[in-house]
């Protein structure tokens, strides 16, 4: 199992994140083998494309910054929880993914606030 499959709290502890102000979503993503890019998107706020030990998370550049952080953090959560299919390429949308249950949103919201 790749090393980026970890509990979010374990990743934050490894990075020394203690306060919400310490969260740098882009840096956390890179630590987990993902790159966040910002680009215009239609029909979704974010998506992830993963292959092997790398992934690209695309976040809607037109969204407000808080929404960008939430969406990027949500997609990153999918990656670290093994909910993207690796090594096969897979595309998931934050609005349409079947994993988007209440608990998933609550964990993401807690991490990126």
N, C-alpha and C positions, 0 to 999 in steps of 0.2 A: 504494500500500500504506500503511495507517495507520501512524503513528509508533510505536504500541505493539508492532508486530511486530519485536522485537529479540532478540538473544541475551541470556539472563539475566545473564551476566557484564557485558555492556555497560550494562544497566539498573542493576545494583548499583554499577558504577563511576560512572555519572552521578549517582547518589544519595550517593556517598561511603561506601558500605557496605564496610567492610574486615574486620570481625569478625562472627561469628555473633550476638554480643550487640547489634550495631548493627541487626539485622533487625527491622523493624516491618512485618509482613505487610500490615496495613491501610493503612499509608502507601504502601508499594510498589504495592499494588493501585490506590489512588487515582491515583498517578502514571501508571499504565497505563490509566486510564479505567474502572476497575472498583471497585465498592463491595462490601465484605464485610459481610454481616449474619449474625447468629447466631440460629438458630431450631431448634425440634425437627424432626428429619427421621426418617423411617422407611425402611429398606431401602437407605440410602446415608449416607455421611458428609459429602458436599458435592455441590453442583451449580452449574452456571454457566448463566446466561441472558444472551445477548448480542444487542444490536441496534445497528447503526450503530457509533458510536465509544464506546459505553458498554456495561457489563456489570454484572450483579449476581451475586455469588458468595454462595451460602447455605451456611453451615457448621453442622453439627449442634451445637446448644448443649449437648447432654447428653454429648458426647465429652470426654475429658480434654484439657487445654490443648495438650499436645504433638501429639495427633492432630488437633486443630483447626488448628494451624499447618501441619502436613503437608498436610492436606486442602485448606486455603485456598491454600497455595503450589502444590499440584498443579494446582488449577483455574486459578490465575493463569498457570501455565506453559502450559496449553493455550491460553490467550488470547494470550500474547506470542509463541507459536510458530505462531499462525494455525490452530490445530486446532479452533477453534469457527468455525462458518459465519457470517460477518458480511457483509452486513447482515441476513440472515435470522435470526430468533430460533432458537436451538438450545439444547437441554438435554442436558448430559452428566453422568454420575454417576461418581465416582471408583472405585466398585467394578465398574461395568459397562461403562465406556467401552472401546472397542477399542484406544485408544492406550495403555492401561496395560500396557505391556511393561516388562520389567526395566530398561532404560535410562532410561525416563521416570521410574520410581520412584527410581532412583539419583540422577538430577539433582535431583528435588524434595527428597529426603532430605538431599542435600549442602547445598542452599540454605537449608533451614529449621532445620537443627540449631542 
